[in-house]
Amino acid sequence: MANLPDSGQSIGRWANIILPGSFITLLRPKVFQTLLPDLLLAMEKIMSTAGKNRGQQEKEMFRLLKIFGLASLSLVLMLSFFNEHRANNSEEEDIFRITDASRIFFKNIRRAYYKVDERPEAMLDIHRLKKWGNQASDASIGLDLIINRNKNTAFLYLVPSGVIKENQILQIRWHNHSHTLIDSMIFSGGDRYAHLSAAQRLQSVLEQDYNVEVNFQNEWLSVFDVEVERAAFLTTYQDFMQLLEKY
């Protein structure tokens, strides 16, 4: 078999062969035998080029599929997170949800007993009982009832006043009339759940007529020892529970 020609010679010969006038020459046995190496070389190059292109295309396709797969997985995880977060938020909001009927009842019947601080920019109404009287020298703990008109929710806010007004942490304890310590709690603020939890605990304490004290500069001061303050706390809590239709 003749030596394989270089690519330039091969291209030149094939250019002559594919011309219509020269095509008959290819059919002659000697010519075909002479051009066979060129034909084999051309076929080898075509197959090699096709294989390389196919391999490159497969790599590119695999890369795109991998990118698409990772992007899809990330999107699914992100949507799952936000759906769960939104579901949790909905569940949390439901705890403080009020109906139109309970809100209208409160507005028409109970609102008159409260001093109302309206915050129109936030659509919040902050209610504090008018009969909750405090003096600067007293240590007192009261409740604000807050209604969010935008979300139709209500929540409580624990409010220290008097000498403990600036206390960031409240140490509270209660005992019976025999001065036997029953229990204690520490309140350091927090979200609406923390305020609700503290309010629920104090409401139970007051309902059982325990004596309550709060620590101020290492001295225990009585709180709720004035009946009007005790009644104000319990009344606000009761109105809140009626708003939630849970009382």
C-alpha positions as CSV (number, residue, x, y, z in Angstrom):
1,M,0.0,0.0,0.0
2,A,1.3,3.4,-0.9
3,N,2.4,5.8,1.8
4,L,-0.3,8.1,3.2
5,P,-0.1,11.5,1.7
6,D,-0.2,14.7,3.8
7,S,-3.5,16.5,4.3
8,G,-2.7,19.2,1.7
9,Q,-2.2,16.7,-1.1
10,S,-5.2,14.7,0.1
11,I,-7.5,17.8,0.0
12,G,-6.2,18.7,-3.5
13,R,-6.8,15.3,-4.9
14,W,-10.3,15.1,-3.4
15,A,-11.1,18.5,-4.8
16,N,-10.4,17.2,-8.3
17,I,-12.3,14.0,-7.7
18,I,-15.6,15.6,-6.6
19,L,-15.7,17.7,-9.8
20,P,-18.4,16.3,-12.0
21,G,-16.1,16.0,-15.0
22,S,-13.5,14.0,-13.1
23,F,-15.9,11.7,-11.2
24,I,-15.6,8.9,-13.8
25,T,-11.9,8.8,-13.2
26,L,-12.5,7.5,-9.7
27,L,-14.2,4.4,-11.1
28,R,-11.0,3.1,-12.8
29,P,-9.3,0.4,-10.7
30,K,-5.8,1.8,-10.8
31,V,-6.9,5.3,-9.9
32,F,-9.1,3.9,-7.1
33,Q,-6.2,1.9,-5.7
34,T,-3.9,5.0,-5.8
35,L,-6.5,7.1,-4.0
36,L,-7.5,4.5,-1.4
37,P,-4.9,5.8,1.2
38,D,-6.3,9.3,0.7
39,L,-9.8,7.9,1.3
40,L,-8.8,6.0,4.4
41,L,-7.0,9.1,5.8
42,A,-10.0,11.3,5.1
43,M,-12.4,8.8,6.8
44,E,-10.1,8.5,9.8
45,K,-10.0,12.3,10.2
46,I,-13.8,12.6,9.8
47,M,-14.3,9.8,12.4
48,S,-11.8,11.4,14.7
49,T,-13.3,14.8,14.4
50,A,-16.8,13.4,14.9
51,G,-15.6,11.5,18.0
52,K,-14.0,14.6,19.4
53,N,-17.0,16.7,18.8
54,R,-19.3,14.1,20.2
55,G,-17.1,13.7,23.3
56,Q,-17.0,17.5,23.7
57,Q,-20.8,17.8,23.2
58,E,-21.3,15.0,25.8
59,K,-19.1,16.8,28.3
60,E,-20.9,20.1,27.6
61,M,-24.3,18.4,28.0
62,F,-23.2,16.8,31.2
63,R,-22.0,20.1,32.6
64,L,-25.2,21.8,31.7
65,L,-27.3,19.0,33.2
66,K,-25.2,19.2,36.4
67,I,-25.7,23.0,36.6
68,F,-29.4,22.6,35.9
69,G,-29.8,19.8,38.5
70,L,-28.0,21.8,41.2
71,A,-30.0,24.9,40.4
72,S,-33.2,22.9,40.5
73,L,-32.3,21.3,43.8
74,S,-31.4,24.7,45.3
75,L,-34.6,26.2,44.1
76,V,-36.7,23.3,45.6
77,L,-34.9,23.6,49.0
78,M,-35.3,27.4,49.0
79,L,-39.0,27.1,48.2
80,S,-39.4,24.4,50.8
81,F,-37.8,26.6,53.5
82,F,-39.9,29.6,52.7
83,N,-43.1,27.5,52.6
84,E,-42.2,26.1,56.0
85,H,-41.3,29.5,57.3
86,R,-44.6,30.9,56.0
87,A,-46.5,28.1,57.5
88,N,-44.9,28.6,60.8
89,N,-45.6,32.3,60.6
90,S,-49.2,31.6,59.8
91,E,-49.5,29.2,62.7
92,E,-47.9,31.8,65.1
93,E,-50.2,34.5,63.9
94,D,-53.2,32.3,64.5
95,I,-52.3,32.2,68.2
96,F,-53.0,35.9,68.4
97,R,-55.7,36.1,65.8
98,I,-58.9,38.0,66.6
99,T,-62.2,38.0,64.7
100,D,-64.0,41.0,63.5
101,A,-66.8,40.3,65.9
102,S,-64.5,40.2,69.0
103,R,-62.7,43.4,67.8
104,I,-66.0,45.2,67.3
105,F,-67.3,44.1,70.7
106,F,-64.1,45.3,72.4
107,K,-64.2,48.6,70.5
108,N,-67.9,49.2,71.5
109,I,-67.9,47.9,75.0
110,R,-64.4,47.7,76.5
111,R,-62.4,50.4,74.7
112,A,-63.9,53.2,76.7
113,Y,-62.2,51.9,79.9
114,Y,-58.8,52.3,78.3
115,K,-56.5,55.1,77.4
116,V,-55.6,54.5,73.8
117,D,-52.3,55.4,72.1
118,E,-53.0,55.2,68.4
119,R,-50.1,54.5,66.0
120,P,-51.6,55.0,62.6
121,E,-48.3,54.5,60.7
122,A,-48.1,51.0,62.1
123,M,-51.8,50.5,62.4
124,L,-51.4,49.7,66.1
125,D,-53.6,50.7,69.0
126,I,-52.0,50.4,72.5
127,H,-54.6,50.2,75.3
128,R,-53.8,50.8,79.0
129,L,-56.6,50.7,81.6
130,K,-57.3,54.2,82.9
131,K,-57.7,52.9,86.5
132,W,-54.1,51.6,86.5
133,G,-52.8,54.4,88.8
134,N,-49.1,54.5,89.5
135,Q,-46.9,56.8,91.6
136,A,-43.2,57.4,90.9
137,S,-42.2,55.8,94.2
138,D,-44.2,52.6,93.6
139,A,-43.0,49.4,92.0
140,S,-45.7,48.2,89.7
141,I,-46.2,45.8,86.9
142,G,-49.0,46.4,84.4
143,L,-50.2,45.2,81.0
144,D,-50.7,47.0,77.7
145,L,-53.1,45.4,75.3
146,I,-52.0,46.0,71.7
147,I,-54.2,45.5,68.7
148,N,-52.7,45.3,65.2
149,R,-55.5,46.4,62.9
150,N,-53.5,45.5,59.8
151,K,-53.1,41.8,60.8
152,N,-56.2,41.5,63.0
153,T,-54.1,40.3,65.9
154,A,-53.8,41.2,69.6
155,F,-51.0,40.7,72.1
156,L,-50.0,41.7,75.6
157,Y,-47.0,43.7,76.7
158,L,-45.7,43.6,80.3
159,V,-44.9,47.1,81.6
160,P,-42.9,47.7,84.7
161,S,-43.3,51.1,86.2
162,G,-42.3,53.2,89.2
163,V,-38.8,52.6,90.5
164,I,-38.4,49.4,88.4
165,K,-39.4,51.1,85.2
166,E,-35.8,51.0,83.8
167,N,-35.1,47.4,85.0
168,Q,-34.0,45.3,82.1
169,I,-34.4,42.1,84.1
170,L,-37.2,41.6,86.6
171,Q,-36.7,39.1,89.4
172,I,-40.2,38.2,90.7
173,R,-41.2,35.9,93.5
174,W,-44.4,35.1,95.3
175,H,-45.4,33.6,98.6
176,N,-48.6,32.8,100.5
177,H,-50.0,34.7,103.4
178,S,-47.8,32.7,105.8
179,H,-44.8,34.1,103.9
180,T,-43.9,30.6,102.6
181,L,-42.1,31.0,99.3
182,I,-44.1,29.4,96.5
183,D,-42.1,30.1,93.4
184,S,-40.2,32.7,91.4
185,M,-39.5,33.8,87.8
186,I,-37.1,36.0,85.9
187,F,-38.4,38.1,83.1
188,S,-36.0,39.8,80.7
189,G,-38.3,41.0,78.0
190,G,-38.4,39.3,74.6
191,D,-41.0,38.8,71.9
192,R,-44.8,38.6,72.2
193,Y,-44.6,35.0,73.3
194,A,-42.3,35.8,76.2
195,H,-44.6,38.6,77.3
196,L,-47.7,36.3,77.0
197,S,-46.0,33.6,79.0
198,A,-45.0,36.0,81.8
199,A,-48.5,37.5,81.8
200,Q,-50.1,34.0,82.0
201,R,-48.0,33.1,84.9
202,L,-48.6,36.3,86.9
203,Q,-52.3,36.0,86.1
204,S,-52.4,32.6,87.8
205,V,-50.4,33.9,90.7
206,L,-52.8,36.8,91.3
207,E,-55.9,34.6,90.9
208,Q,-54.5,32.5,93.8
209,D,-54.1,35.7,95.8
210,Y,-50.4,35.2,96.5
211,N,-48.3,38.1,97.6
212,V,-45.9,39.2,94.8
213,E,-42.5,40.9,95.2
214,V,-39.9,42.2,92.8
215,N,-36.2,42.7,93.4
216,F,-34.8,46.2,93.1
217,Q,-31.2,46.8,94.1
218,N,-31.1,43.7,96.2
219,E,-34.3,44.7,98.1
220,W,-37.6,43.0,97.6
221,L,-40.5,45.4,97.0
222,S,-44.2,44.5,97.1
223,V,-46.1,44.7,93.8
224,F,-49.8,44.3,93.3
225,D,-50.4,45.2,96.9
226,V,-52.7,47.9,95.8
227,E,-56.0,46.4,94.8
228,V,-56.6,48.6,91.8
229,E,-53.3,47.5,90.3
230,R,-54.1,43.8,90.8
231,A,-57.6,44.3,89.3
232,A,-56.2,46.3,86.4
233,F,-53.8,43.5,85.5
234,L,-56.4,40.8,85.7
235,T,-59.0,42.9,83.8
236,T,-56.6,43.6,80.9
237,Y,-55.7,39.9,80.8
238,Q,-59.4,39.0,80.7
239,D,-60.2,41.4,77.9
240,F,-57.2,40.1,75.9
241,M,-58.5,36.5,76.3
242,Q,-62.0,37.7,75.3
243,L,-60.5,39.2,72.2
244,L,-59.0,35.9,71.3
245,E,-62.3,34.2,72.2
246,K,-60.5,32.0,74.7
247,Y,-62.0,33.2,77.9
